[in-house]
Amino acid sequence: MINSASSSQPTLNSILSNDGKKSRKRENEAFQCHLCGTMIKAYNFDYYKRSNHAIIHTNLQRYICPIKSCGTKTRHRSNMVVHARTAHGFIGKVDVQNCLLPHEDEELKQTVVNCFPEMEATVKNMMEREKKKNLNGFEEEEQGNESDEDCLE
């Protein structure tokens, strides 16, 4: 006799929430990096979580210290928050900016695809949306008839 609790089939309790309704909570799934074999938990096509892992396979430093004169850079946002709090005495929310240049962002996206090949279509769609956004922004700028001289003080 098979114990239903140890069966791989979902039980009624795992499908229904406490009030008897279907749960809408998304479950994290485990994905394996094809470069190093590390397992990460992420939602199905969560680019951010996967990029946080993939960046370790590069020399990229994604986040920059909010103190301009400091210049410290880190791969992960949480490390920059710790830096800002310990080195500069920040309290509460720390505004940390992504400082990747366009060619570095493309390198990271390619690394995500190398680590997680199932992300290829997602990354391609992201790049197409960014390209359209940049193209539309360029067209709007030209329609505004602003010259470089208008921006000088």
Buried (B, 14 or more C-beta within 10 A) or exposed (E): EEEEEEEEEEEEEEEEEEEEEEEEEEEEEEBEBEBEEEEBEBBEBBBEBBBBBBBBBBEBBBBBBBEEEEEBBBBBBEBBBBBBEEEEEBEEEBEBEEBBEEEBBBBBBEBBBBBBEEBEEBBEEBEEEBEEEEEEEEEEEEEEEEEEEEEEE
